[in-house]
Structures are given as C-alpha cells and as structure tokens.
C-alpha cells in the first residue's frame, strides 16, 4: 500500500447520475434538432447539421414510399419534395403512420392523387388508425373512402370498388 498523498493525483469523478443526465439531455437536443425541427444544440455547426437533417428526411421519404408505393407513384417526381415539406419539423411515427398522416393531409387539401386515394381507402377499410396510436386490424365490416375510391372490408377481405368509366 502506498501512503496517502504519494500516489498519482486523481480528479474527483462527477456523480454518474449527473453525467448520464447531461449526456441524455444533450442527446435529446441533438435528436430534436435532427428530426423534430429543434434549434441546433450548442457546439454543433449549423451547416453539417442541416445536411444531416436533409439526409434523414430523404431516408424517411424512402421508408414511407416502401409502405405507401401508390402514394409515392401518384406524386411522381414531386414525391420527395412533397414529403419533405410535410415532414419537416415533425417527429417520425414510422413509415406506415407517416404515410397515412401525409395521405390524410393531402386528402383534406384535395391534393391526393387517384392512385393514392385508392391506397388510402383500402387502408382505412382494413385498419383502425386514430392518428395517435398504432394502426390495428378491423374485425367488423368497414368502409373506407378517399377521393372517388371506396373500399369495403368484410370477413378480413378488402374489395376496392371503382366507378365505371364511360
């Protein structure tokens, strides 16, 4: 054993809870800046932070397009810009829910393409989704409408009804 005061000098360590708390708070600030439109946290350059945010929004657009292919196809080359405009400043709810919320927002503005209206009608007939909780399968018969599309769900099967065209 070495006598007191003869060993190497040690810095007192901060309590673990304080370190973990401040690290968690700093991480939360960074996440908010990247995905929820929060201000840049101290010590981060705005340019690279904006580039990372834009890359994450493009990645989210790709994930939503995998869950909602007709929505993305219906918007065509405007898809990435339309999604990024809608998603900027909103935290993600996952690809399925983000696409659902975007489709409903476009439907409310009468800007939902016909292909996407059919896709939304089918989802509305198949699932219950209140905009907050995760979608759940419907067990009882249901009707989904969006634009000119109507979908009927009965006994777990969904049929899309299309009007006849002259």
DACOR-V170916 format. One record per residue. N is the residue number from 1. RES is the residue in one small letter. SS is DSSP state (~ for helix, > for strand, _ for the rest). PSI is psi in whole degrees, 0 to 359 (999 if undefined). D_FIRST is the distance of its C-alpha to the first C-alpha in Angstrom with 1 decimal. Layout:
BEGIN
n:N res:RES ss:SS psi:PSI d_first:D_FIRST
n:N res:RES ss:SS psi:PSI d_first:D_FIRST
END
This chain:
BEGIN
n:1 res:x ss:_ psi:145 d_first:0.0
n:2 res:x ss:_ psi:144 d_first:3.8
n:3 res:x ss:_ psi:153 d_first:6.6
n:4 res:x ss:_ psi:137 d_first:9.1
n:5 res:x ss:_ psi:354 d_first:11.7
n:6 res:x ss:_ psi:348 d_first:10.3
n:7 res:x ss:_ psi:177 d_first:9.7
n:8 res:x ss:_ psi:144 d_first:13.0
n:9 res:x ss:_ psi:135 d_first:15.5
n:10 res:x ss:_ psi:141 d_first:16.4
n:11 res:x ss:_ psi:139 d_first:19.9
n:12 res:x ss:_ psi:136 d_first:20.5
n:13 res:x ss:_ psi:139 d_first:22.2
n:14 res:x ss:_ psi:154 d_first:25.7
n:15 res:x ss:_ psi:143 d_first:26.4
n:16 res:x ss:~ psi:322 d_first:27.5
n:17 res:x ss:~ psi:321 d_first:31.0
n:18 res:x ss:~ psi:315 d_first:31.8
n:19 res:x ss:~ psi:313 d_first:30.9
n:20 res:x ss:~ psi:321 d_first:32.9
n:21 res:x ss:~ psi:315 d_first:35.7
n:22 res:x ss:~ psi:325 d_first:36.2
n:23 res:x ss:~ psi:316 d_first:36.1
n:24 res:x ss:~ psi:321 d_first:38.6
n:25 res:x ss:~ psi:318 d_first:40.8
n:26 res:x ss:~ psi:321 d_first:40.8
n:27 res:x ss:~ psi:319 d_first:41.6
n:28 res:x ss:~ psi:321 d_first:44.4
n:29 res:x ss:~ psi:318 d_first:45.8
n:30 res:x ss:~ psi:315 d_first:45.9
n:31 res:x ss:~ psi:317 d_first:47.6
n:32 res:x ss:~ psi:321 d_first:50.1
n:33 res:x ss:~ psi:326 d_first:50.9
n:34 res:x ss:~ psi:320 d_first:51.4
n:35 res:x ss:~ psi:347 d_first:53.4
n:36 res:x ss:_ psi:13 d_first:54.7
n:37 res:x ss:_ psi:19 d_first:55.9
n:38 res:x ss:_ psi:166 d_first:53.1
n:39 res:x ss:_ psi:154 d_first:52.4
n:40 res:x ss:_ psi:133 d_first:50.0
n:41 res:x ss:_ psi:158 d_first:46.4
n:42 res:x ss:_ psi:139 d_first:44.9
n:43 res:x ss:_ psi:359 d_first:43.6
n:44 res:x ss:_ psi:132 d_first:46.1
n:45 res:x ss:_ psi:133 d_first:49.0
n:46 res:x ss:~ psi:325 d_first:52.3
n:47 res:x ss:~ psi:302 d_first:53.9
n:48 res:x ss:~ psi:328 d_first:51.5
n:49 res:x ss:~ psi:318 d_first:51.0
n:50 res:x ss:~ psi:322 d_first:54.8
n:51 res:x ss:~ psi:318 d_first:55.0
n:52 res:x ss:~ psi:320 d_first:52.5
n:53 res:x ss:~ psi:316 d_first:54.4
n:54 res:x ss:~ psi:320 d_first:57.7
n:55 res:x ss:~ psi:320 d_first:56.2
n:56 res:x ss:~ psi:323 d_first:55.0
n:57 res:x ss:~ psi:321 d_first:58.5
n:58 res:x ss:~ psi:321 d_first:60.2
n:59 res:x ss:~ psi:318 d_first:57.9
n:60 res:x ss:~ psi:320 d_first:58.8
n:61 res:x ss:~ psi:320 d_first:62.4
n:62 res:x ss:~ psi:320 d_first:62.1
n:63 res:x ss:~ psi:318 d_first:60.5
n:64 res:x ss:~ psi:321 d_first:63.3
n:65 res:x ss:~ psi:329 d_first:65.9
n:66 res:x ss:~ psi:326 d_first:64.7
n:67 res:x ss:~ psi:331 d_first:65.3
n:68 res:x ss:_ psi:66 d_first:68.4
n:69 res:x ss:~ psi:326 d_first:70.2
n:70 res:x ss:~ psi:330 d_first:73.6
n:71 res:x ss:~ psi:312 d_first:72.3
n:72 res:x ss:~ psi:318 d_first:70.8
n:73 res:x ss:~ psi:323 d_first:74.0
n:74 res:x ss:~ psi:326 d_first:76.3
n:75 res:x ss:~ psi:344 d_first:74.7
n:76 res:x ss:~ psi:226 d_first:74.7
n:77 res:x ss:~ psi:345 d_first:73.5
n:78 res:x ss:~ psi:354 d_first:72.8
n:79 res:x ss:~ psi:304 d_first:70.2
n:80 res:x ss:~ psi:316 d_first:67.0
n:81 res:x ss:~ psi:320 d_first:68.2
n:82 res:x ss:~ psi:317 d_first:69.5
n:83 res:x ss:~ psi:314 d_first:66.2
n:84 res:x ss:~ psi:320 d_first:64.0
n:85 res:x ss:~ psi:317 d_first:66.2
n:86 res:x ss:~ psi:318 d_first:65.9
n:87 res:x ss:~ psi:340 d_first:62.2
n:88 res:x ss:_ psi:120 d_first:60.9
n:89 res:x ss:_ psi:358 d_first:58.9
n:90 res:x ss:_ psi:132 d_first:59.0
n:91 res:x ss:_ psi:152 d_first:55.9
n:92 res:x ss:_ psi:147 d_first:56.6
n:93 res:x ss:_ psi:7 d_first:57.7
n:94 res:x ss:_ psi:161 d_first:57.8
n:95 res:x ss:~ psi:318 d_first:60.6
n:96 res:x ss:~ psi:311 d_first:63.1
n:97 res:x ss:~ psi:321 d_first:62.8
n:98 res:x ss:~ psi:315 d_first:62.8
n:99 res:x ss:~ psi:320 d_first:65.9
n:100 res:x ss:~ psi:314 d_first:67.5
n:101 res:x ss:~ psi:320 d_first:66.9
n:102 res:x ss:~ psi:315 d_first:68.2
n:103 res:x ss:~ psi:318 d_first:71.3
n:104 res:x ss:~ psi:321 d_first:72.0
n:105 res:x ss:~ psi:318 d_first:71.6
n:106 res:x ss:~ psi:321 d_first:74.0
n:107 res:x ss:~ psi:319 d_first:76.4
n:108 res:x ss:~ psi:330 d_first:76.4
n:109 res:x ss:_ psi:4 d_first:77.4
n:110 res:x ss:_ psi:37 d_first:80.0
n:111 res:x ss:_ psi:14 d_first:78.2
n:112 res:x ss:_ psi:122 d_first:77.2
n:113 res:x ss:_ psi:157 d_first:78.8
n:114 res:x ss:~ psi:316 d_first:81.0
n:115 res:x ss:~ psi:316 d_first:78.7
n:116 res:x ss:~ psi:329 d_first:75.7
n:117 res:x ss:~ psi:320 d_first:78.0
n:118 res:x ss:~ psi:316 d_first:78.6
n:119 res:x ss:~ psi:318 d_first:74.9
n:120 res:x ss:~ psi:318 d_first:74.1
n:121 res:x ss:~ psi:318 d_first:77.0
n:122 res:x ss:~ psi:315 d_first:75.8
n:123 res:x ss:~ psi:319 d_first:72.2
n:124 res:x ss:~ psi:327 d_first:73.6
n:125 res:x ss:~ psi:326 d_first:75.7
n:126 res:x ss:~ psi:322 d_first:72.8
n:127 res:x ss:> psi:157 d_first:70.0
n:128 res:x ss:> psi:127 d_first:69.3
n:129 res:x ss:_ psi:119 d_first:67.3
n:130 res:x ss:_ psi:3 d_first:67.1
n:131 res:x ss:_ psi:355 d_first:65.1
n:132 res:x ss:_ psi:310 d_first:61.9
n:133 res:x ss:_ psi:165 d_first:61.0
n:134 res:x ss:_ psi:143 d_first:60.9
n:135 res:x ss:_ psi:145 d_first:64.4
n:136 res:x ss:> psi:145 d_first:65.6
n:137 res:x ss:> psi:142 d_first:68.5
n:138 res:x ss:_ psi:143 d_first:71.6
n:139 res:x ss:_ psi:330 d_first:73.1
n:140 res:x ss:_ psi:164 d_first:76.5
n:141 res:x ss:_ psi:145 d_first:79.1
n:142 res:x ss:> psi:160 d_first:78.4
n:143 res:x ss:> psi:135 d_first:80.0
n:144 res:x ss:> psi:134 d_first:78.3
n:145 res:x ss:> psi:140 d_first:80.2
n:146 res:x ss:> psi:127 d_first:79.4
n:147 res:x ss:_ psi:229 d_first:82.0
n:148 res:x ss:_ psi:4 d_first:84.9
n:149 res:x ss:> psi:140 d_first:82.8
n:150 res:x ss:> psi:131 d_first:82.8
n:151 res:x ss:> psi:137 d_first:80.6
n:152 res:x ss:> psi:132 d_first:81.2
n:153 res:x ss:> psi:125 d_first:78.7
n:154 res:x ss:> psi:130 d_first:80.0
n:155 res:x ss:_ psi:38 d_first:78.4
n:156 res:x ss:_ psi:357 d_first:75.5
n:157 res:x ss:> psi:141 d_first:77.7
n:158 res:x ss:> psi:132 d_first:78.3
n:159 res:x ss:> psi:132 d_first:81.6
n:160 res:x ss:> psi:124 d_first:82.1
n:161 res:x ss:> psi:124 d_first:85.6
n:162 res:x ss:_ psi:138 d_first:87.0
n:163 res:x ss:_ psi:148 d_first:90.3
n:164 res:x ss:_ psi:145 d_first:93.1
n:165 res:x ss:_ psi:136 d_first:93.9
n:166 res:x ss:_ psi:999 d_first:97.5
END
